Amino acid sequence: MSVTEARTVLAAWLAQHSVSPDTWTPEALQGWHTSHAEEWTVFTPPGNVNRLFLVANGIVFSFAPSELSLASAVLAAREESRR
């Protein structure tokens, strides 16, 4: 899955879980830092945040890095994707 596709999946997920869904578009996420952790694209919102998002194969896994390491989040996301 490309970063562009992952961004679209994340924007749809954020819109679904938001009180203001119209603000969540792929374009709105352009400024977010992206990186990769194994098969997942990691999205980090700008600013000082305690929420990161893993996206792969149409699945979004949200986690707080203060509570879960990236490696643990990848394992948890993988487990959740198998359900």
N, C-alpha and C positions, 0 to 999 in steps of 0.2 A: 504494500500500500504506500503510495507516494505521500509526501508531506501535505500536498494540496488536498488529496482525498481525505487524509486524516483530519485536516483542518475543517473540512466540510462536515465530517462525522461529529467532531467535537462541537462545532457551532450548533448543529441540530440538537445534540444532547444538552448543551447549555440552555438553549431556547426552551426545550421541553421542561427543564428543571428551574426555570426562572420566572419571576413575577413580571419581568419586562422582556418577553421573548423576541420582540422586534429588534432589540439591540445586538443580538447574537447572530452575526453573519460571518462567513469565512473571512471577509475583508476586515472585520473588526478584530480578528485574531492575527492579522499580519504582523503586528508588532511583538507578538509573544515569542519568546526564545524557544527554539526546538532543538532537541537532541535525540539520540537513539539509545535505547537500552534493550539489547537483543532484538526481538521482532517488534518491539513497541516504539512508537514515536512519543517522546516526552514533551509535553507543553508546559511551559512555566509562564504564568501571567507576569506582566511588568509590575515593578514595585516590590514592596516587602510583603510577601504572601506566605501563607501556610497551607497552600493547596496546590498540588501538581496533578496533571492528568496524563494517563497512559492511554494511547489509542492504537488499536490493531484490529484488522478484520472486522470493522464495524462495531467494535466494543470499546467503551470508555470506562476506565477505572480511575476514580478520583481518590487521592490520598493526601494525608498531612505528613510532610517529611519530618515534622517534629515527633511524630508517633510511629513512623514506619520508614525504614531505610528504603532506598531505591531497589536494592536487590530483593528485599522482602516484599515490596510492592509488586515487582515483576512476578514473583512466585504466586502471590495472592491474585493478581490479575489473570494469570494463566489458569489458576484453579477456578476462578469465577467464570472464565470463558468456556470451560469444559462443562458447565452446568446447563 
